[in-house]
Amino acid sequence: MSEPPVRKHDSDFHWEGVAVRAYKQDVGVPYRDVTRQVLFDDPALRCQLRYFEIAPGGYTTLERHQHVHAVVIQHGRGRVLIGSTIAEVAPFDLVYVPAHAWHQFRANGDAPLGFLCVVNHDRDRPELPDADAVAQLRTNAAIAAFVRLE
Amino acid sequence: MSEPPVRKHDSDFHWEGVAVRAYKQDVGVPYRDVTRQVLFDDPALRCQLRYFEIAPGGYTTLERHQHVHAVVIQHGRGRVLIGSTIAEVAPFDLVYVPAHAWHQFRANGDAPLGFLCVVNHDRDRPELPDADAVAQLRTNAAIAAFVRLE
């Protein structure tokens, strides 16, 4: 058994025995005001279940990869870019990030955005957009206005 | 892409494009007042993410299996049996069901219990307790009082 049977939720999306970590270990990767908590990490599950929280005005890294994400919003408000789709999200909405889709999650300016994310335990590293990819993304005016790259 | 990028949550834990299904397909398996919704079922994820809802007074089947469960409570109140542990659960609590642990989820009498459950996409079939297993479980008075077998 790699986890206790029950871990209680404290207030504000913290859990007993679960550390609040930096969103990314990497230096120089652009994002703002995001934390990460690994809720389940049993190799038998073949997936990890993580909780991410973006503070008001913050955003995750714009990136893509082979592995997919299955996301359930838990609280707050925000917007997401998934491929060429930009959508508003609210509690309990489902977000699917398919393979190789550029994606970024942003919290609204006046609200945090907290979400669960299921991902393969073994997975490829994310790719950041190079100058050509940024130029291509910016040919879409809505995407150009949405993305945060610093 | 096997799912749309965003599926909105309607009220009361229903989602656009997600069918509310019977908890079990099998005939004669004991449970009461439970529905199942499959939220993500992409083979690339190697896991399914399901939402189960137990109506007030209802309960899932007492069972065990090789595969594990990673659960996040979403709303309502209830109690769970995981191996020899009985615990109260409330929104956002984490429940881990290890391999071969007898487990049952019960909603309180005055509240539903809704929870997300991550599980291997390919998995073994659940085992129900035979008379010997029931007798063994009932040697623990708290478990004897908890379990529902009809």
Interface residues (C-beta under 8 A of the other chain):
Chain A: M1 S2 E3 P4 P5 V6 R7 K8 H9 F13 W15 V18 L39 F40 D42 A44 L45 R46 C47 L49 H67 V68 A70 V72 I73 Q74 V80 I82 G83 T85 A87 V89 A90 P91 F92 D93 L94 V95 Y96 V97 P98 A99 A101 L116 V118 V119 N120
Chain B: M1 S2 E3 P4 P5 V6 R7 K8 H9 F13 W15 V18 L39 F40 D42 A44 L45 R46 C47 L49 H67 V68 A70 V72 I73 Q74 V80 I82 G83 T85 A87 V89 A90 P91 F92 D93 L94 V95 Y96 V97 P98 A99 A101 L116 V118 V119 N120
